Amino acid sequence: MEEQTIHLEEPSLPPRLPGEESSSTSDVSQIGISNPSKIPIRPQKIRKLSYTPAIDYTVEEIKPQSTIAEADASKAIVVSTTTTIAAPKTRRRNPSRSPVSLPKVIKPLSTAGEIAVAIDHLRSVDPILANVIDNHPPPTFDSNQPPFLALTKSILYQQLAYKAGTSIFTRFVTLCGGENDVVPETVLSLTPQQLKQIGVSGRKASYLYDLANKYNNGILSDEMIVKMDDRSLFTMLSMVKGIGSWSVHMFMIFSLQRPDVLPVSDSGVRKGVQLLYMLDELPRPSQMEQLCGKWKPYRSVGAWYIWRFVEGKGTPASGSTAAALLNGGIVVQQQFGQSEQVKQQQQQQLQLQLLEPINSLGNLGLLYCYLNI
């Protein structure tokens, strides 16, 4: 008989993780050294096997993460889709704001029927102003000059009486080749000497050049000016040399026919408001905002009536002996038999007394031009 050799194999150890090899070998060697006759491998292995679930658990922890990652991939699309959808909503808000902000540039006062709407509104919100409205014809806003031409006119009329301003502006238009040729390129081609020959001072020439340069550089344009809201327009035009708040307000009211502009720095409007509401002192600009806030969104028309009210302080409202102008409060006495010349002199004197203190006589030329006085 052949001898059969029986080989006893140690039970295989469970697979170890890469980091566990040294620790397992260490444990077995320690056990073998402490008790070489007895090999408690199985209990140790059982202990190791008891650790296996921890290994499996770790693997299971990783698997759900990958599964979750796969599942979250679709959620991420949903999220990204939500984000993508939310982004257009944000983008849609900006266009939706532009239609909302566009009405800030409301219908110009030259629009048919807009003056009637404004007058009805002013009558309903301010009974005191309604008495002034009753004594004057409705305003007209029919200027159709391009913004650049109107702004050059505003500059040239500064600090000049009406006749002097009209004369210089007429010569300026002729020098440019006509109203259609009053454009930035033409103005920049004119020399200071040419402007001086028609009566334009060196300072005003620099103002004209600055305005033309801002147009030429794309900072301003007629199209931009027409489309800008009141606040932005005020800021942009105030950057032009020689154009202050009063000039901007006049331009917005009479050239662009903006309906809701209150010229708080105009002495005529301030004086008129003082008289209209029987105030002890000339109202400050901040007080003007409060006193005339009820006129919104037609403060331009309210200001127009205040100018007419101040203008008419020295003339009779009709042929009667007296005309009540202020809610029965202030009565302007007029005598029969006054000649037209005397009436005009009184009117001019009162206008100068009421308007000159703040604006100075120079700005009256442009105001008279706007009001067609």
C-alpha atoms as one frame of an Amber mdcrd trajectory, in Angstrom:
protein
   0.000   0.000   0.000   1.121   3.400  -0.756   1.380   5.768   2.079  -1.004
   8.608   1.878   0.249  11.860   3.121  -2.379  14.055   4.668  -1.684  17.724
   4.536  -3.470  19.844   7.021  -4.183  23.279   5.690  -4.839  26.193   7.845
  -8.218  27.669   7.377  -7.953  30.506   4.989  -8.073  33.920   6.447 -10.628
  36.370   5.243  -9.383  38.886   2.785  -7.733  41.827   4.386  -7.914  45.356
   3.435  -4.639  46.923   2.412  -4.225  48.687   5.692  -4.912  45.686   7.860
  -2.086  43.339   6.855   0.454  44.475   9.379  -1.990  44.498  12.264  -3.266
  40.969  11.518   0.221  39.538  11.264   1.124  41.234  14.450  -1.888  39.767
  16.243  -1.182  36.217  15.070   2.482  36.412  15.945   1.698  37.725  19.359
  -0.741  34.887  19.988   1.728  32.286  18.740   4.456  33.562  21.008   2.275
  33.729  24.076   0.959  30.163  23.705   2.710  28.060  21.062   1.018  24.750
  22.070  -2.440  26.060  21.530  -3.280  27.917  18.438  -6.397  29.943  19.034
  -6.483  30.833  15.393 -10.146  30.120  14.927 -11.311  32.355  17.765  -8.986
  34.991  16.473 -10.319  34.400  13.000 -13.822  34.500  14.328 -12.933  37.802
  15.837 -11.586  38.814  12.514 -14.746  37.578  10.881 -16.689  39.583  13.357
 -14.790  42.554  12.022 -15.701  41.631   8.475 -19.200  43.077   8.715 -17.530
  46.314   9.597 -15.583  46.001   6.390 -18.732  45.074   4.527 -20.507  47.872
   6.247 -17.897  50.238   5.003 -18.333  48.896   1.512 -22.081  49.139   1.868
 -21.674  52.714   2.964 -19.728  53.394  -0.186 -22.247  51.645  -2.401 -25.239
  53.647  -1.270 -23.174  56.748  -1.895 -22.546  55.674  -5.451 -26.187  54.710
  -5.777 -27.244  57.971  -4.273 -24.802  59.712  -6.506 -26.433  58.013  -9.466
 -29.868  58.850  -8.159 -28.787  62.382  -7.393 -27.574  62.729 -10.921 -31.168
  62.889 -12.063 -32.009  65.215  -9.174 -29.103  67.380 -10.148 -30.712  67.732
 -13.540 -33.888  68.695 -11.842 -32.032  71.166  -9.709 -30.088  72.458 -12.622
 -33.309  72.566 -14.557 -34.866  74.455 -11.718 -31.876  76.732 -11.666 -32.054
  77.078 -15.409 -35.719  77.899 -15.179 -35.099  80.300 -12.326 -32.459  82.110
 -14.322 -34.847  83.126 -17.094 -37.265  84.262 -14.421 -34.546  86.521 -13.147
 -33.847  87.579 -16.682 -37.511  88.114 -17.310 -37.692  90.471 -14.388 -35.252
  92.855 -16.028 -37.288  93.163 -19.226 -40.424  93.340 -17.145 -38.869  96.203
 -15.243 -38.210  98.136 -18.411 -41.905  98.240 -19.335 -42.601  99.241 -15.748
 -39.920 101.918 -15.835 -40.897 103.099 -19.296 -44.180 104.525 -18.037 -42.007
 106.803 -15.897 -41.419 108.522 -19.190 -45.191 108.909 -19.431 -47.027 110.292
 -22.409 -45.637 113.716 -23.229 -47.902 116.646 -22.537 -48.128 117.251 -26.274
 -50.147 114.020 -26.577 -53.763 114.676 -27.494 -55.984 114.750 -24.415 -53.124
 114.634 -21.915 -53.518 118.270 -20.850 -57.213 117.724 -20.129 -56.380 114.705
 -17.973 -53.739 116.720 -16.115 -56.119 119.623 -15.465 -58.841 117.303 -14.158
 -56.337 115.695 -11.820 -55.045 119.034 -10.491 -58.583 120.291  -9.910 -59.481
 117.199  -7.927 -56.415 117.167  -5.662 -55.888 120.910  -5.083 -58.963 123.158
  -4.790 -56.735 126.199  -4.197 -54.866 125.648  -7.445 -58.218 125.009  -9.123
 -59.054 128.699  -8.668 -55.891 129.622 -10.575 -56.762 127.121 -13.305 -60.185
 128.743 -13.700 -58.582 132.085 -14.494 -56.176 130.928 -17.203 -56.463 129.101
 -20.497 -55.014 125.588 -20.688 -51.279 125.357 -21.373 -49.764 124.324 -24.667
 -46.600 122.261 -25.047 -45.809 122.044 -28.728 -42.034 122.376 -29.021 -40.622
 119.832 -31.463 -36.980 120.862 -31.547 -34.391 118.060 -31.394 -32.846 117.725
 -27.922 -29.374 118.842 -29.022 -30.723 122.014 -30.623 -32.854 122.761 -27.558
 -29.876 122.304 -25.232 -27.700 124.669 -27.256 -30.526 127.186 -27.073 -30.667
 126.772 -23.307 -26.937 127.493 -23.049 -27.006 130.528 -25.338 -29.936 132.186
 -23.540 -28.235 132.045 -20.130 -27.712 135.389 -18.397 -29.367 137.239 -21.272
 -32.609 139.097 -21.719 -35.106 137.576 -24.094 -34.304 139.841 -27.070 -30.537
 139.490 -26.702 -30.779 135.717 -26.344 -33.043 135.445 -29.375 -30.654 137.539
 -31.461 -27.581 135.459 -30.577 -29.384 132.158 -31.008 -30.644 133.205 -34.448
 -27.100 134.116 -35.532 -25.801 130.836 -34.129 -28.324 128.820 -36.147 -27.376
 130.773 -39.275 -23.674 130.135 -38.628 -24.348 126.402 -38.409 -26.291 126.466
 -41.686 -29.826 126.172 -40.344 -31.601 124.357 -37.531 -31.160 120.975 -39.215
 -27.401 121.528 -39.214 -27.123 122.343 -35.516 -25.492 119.002 -34.737 -22.454
 118.047 -32.618 -20.109 117.746 -35.603 -20.987 121.234 -36.820 -20.566 122.793
 -33.381 -17.157 121.158 -32.926 -16.062 122.523 -36.296 -16.722 126.118 -35.194
 -13.814 128.082 -33.762 -14.062 130.199 -30.610 -13.381 133.221 -32.797 -16.373
 132.444 -35.015 -18.607 132.086 -31.978 -17.253 135.278 -30.477 -18.140 137.197
 -33.642 -21.831 136.335 -33.199 -21.827 137.310 -29.524 -21.096 133.975 -27.815
 -18.718 134.403 -24.881 -15.704 132.167 -24.386 -17.327 130.488 -21.414 -20.508
 129.662 -23.319 -18.403 128.415 -26.219 -16.740 125.942 -23.830 -20.205 124.822
 -22.705 -21.250 124.209 -26.314 -18.058 122.239 -27.001 -18.563 120.114 -23.881
 -22.136 119.280 -24.892 -21.051 118.416 -28.442 -18.171 116.251 -27.169 -20.492
 114.257 -24.916 -22.673 113.586 -27.937 -19.660 112.768 -30.087 -18.287 110.328
 -27.468 -21.603 108.509 -27.133 -22.296 109.663 -23.582 -25.424 111.438 -24.784
 -27.622 111.259 -27.855 -31.047 112.542 -28.838 -32.418 109.008 -28.721 -30.997
 108.336 -25.256 -32.376 111.602 -23.918 -35.871 110.884 -25.207 -35.909 107.368
 -23.715 -34.293 108.101 -20.333 -36.407 108.321 -17.200 -36.547 111.658 -15.403
 -34.029 110.805 -12.683 -31.400 109.400 -15.038 -31.888 112.259 -17.459 -31.425
 114.844 -14.727 -28.184 113.161 -13.645 -26.765 112.873 -17.156 -27.598 116.408
 -18.276 -26.244 117.881 -15.054 -22.840 116.507 -16.090 -22.718 118.927 -19.023
 -20.826 122.117 -18.255 -23.081 125.134 -17.998 -26.287 123.134 -17.546 -27.617
 123.250 -13.993 -30.752 121.971 -12.329 -32.884 124.915 -13.465 -31.860 124.476
 -17.112 -32.500 120.729 -16.935 -35.971 121.250 -15.476 -36.875 123.811 -18.126
 -35.609 121.507 -20.852 -37.574 118.553 -19.499 -40.811 120.527 -19.197 -40.827
 122.598 -22.363 -38.633 120.672 -24.818 -39.449 117.079 -23.855 -42.920 117.877
 -22.429 -42.316 115.617 -19.422 -45.483 115.750 -17.283 -44.103 115.341 -13.761
 -41.236 117.804 -13.317 -41.235 120.243 -10.408 -38.639 123.031 -10.837 -37.898
 123.430  -7.138 -35.047 125.869  -7.803 -37.160 128.271  -9.857 -37.864 131.427
  -7.899 -41.082 132.125  -9.801 -42.600 128.788  -8.843 -41.386 129.126  -5.259
 -42.765 132.632  -4.952 -46.036 131.555  -6.521 -46.386 128.651  -4.102 -45.696
 131.022  -1.216 -48.483 133.326  -2.385 -50.833 130.512  -3.319 -50.736 128.871
   0.092 -50.170 132.154   1.972 -46.855 131.096   3.526 -44.799 133.458   5.670
 -41.519 132.613   3.938 -40.302 131.483   0.563 -40.484 127.660   0.648 -37.269
 125.698   0.442 -36.848 123.045  -2.278 -37.596 120.262   0.215 -40.758 122.061
   1.290 -41.725 122.477  -2.353 -41.653 118.713  -2.765 -44.074 118.332   0.130
 -46.384 121.194  -0.779 -46.666 120.187  -4.431 -46.549 116.433  -3.941 -50.300
 116.229  -4.423 -49.897 117.391  -8.020 -48.149 114.168  -9.058 -47.949 112.912
 -11.753 -48.629 116.285 -13.404 -46.397 118.678 -11.511 -45.171 120.225 -14.768
 -48.680 121.488 -15.496 -49.051 122.698 -11.912 -45.799 124.649 -12.247 -47.031
 126.160 -15.518 -50.139 127.508 -13.781 -48.010 128.901 -10.963 -45.926 130.805
 -13.512 -49.090 132.187 -15.055 -50.412 133.069 -11.635 -47.255 135.060 -10.845
 -47.317 136.636 -14.282 -50.929 137.713 -13.847 -50.487 139.287 -10.435 -50.260
 142.742 -12.035 -53.068 142.360 -14.578 -56.810 141.873 -14.265 -58.119 138.385
 -14.848 -61.093 139.917 -16.652 -62.669 143.309 -17.273 -64.252 143.373 -13.857
 -63.133 145.624 -11.033 -61.674 142.767  -9.009 -60.659 139.200  -9.704 -60.406
 136.599  -6.984 -57.362 134.418  -7.590 -56.820 132.510  -4.371 -59.716 130.585
  -2.891 -61.394 133.837  -1.930 -58.343 134.843   0.079 -56.263 137.243  -1.979
 -58.121 139.720  -4.147 -56.258 141.710  -6.746 -57.891 145.119  -7.187 -57.896
 146.597 -10.644 -59.151 149.987 -11.729 -60.969 150.767 -14.940 -59.474 153.091
 -17.491 -55.898 151.810 -17.307 -54.172 151.906 -20.644 -52.570 148.788 -22.088
 -49.139 150.379 -21.746 -49.587 150.949 -18.013 -50.815 147.388 -17.585 -47.781
 145.991 -19.392 -45.423 148.091 -17.280 -47.057 146.849 -14.094 -46.880 143.295
 -15.336 -43.171 143.517 -16.158 -42.326 145.171 -12.834 -44.165 142.508 -10.847
 -42.577 139.728 -12.863 -39.112 141.077 -12.134 -39.901 141.517  -8.433 -41.220
 137.977  -8.101 -38.793 136.124 -10.335 -35.467 137.920 -10.083 -34.318 137.200
  -6.493 -33.061 133.678  -7.120 -32.932 132.972 -10.834 -31.418 136.364 -11.636
 -32.658 138.470 -14.495 -30.587 136.498 -17.003 -32.607 133.311 -16.852 -35.850
 135.156 -17.450 -35.061 135.436 -21.146 -35.232 131.678 -21.581 -38.291 131.389
 -19.338 -40.086 134.086 -21.335 -39.169 132.192 -24.475 -40.645 128.973 -23.100
 -43.801 130.650 -21.826 -44.217 132.744 -24.977 -44.588 135.858 -22.859
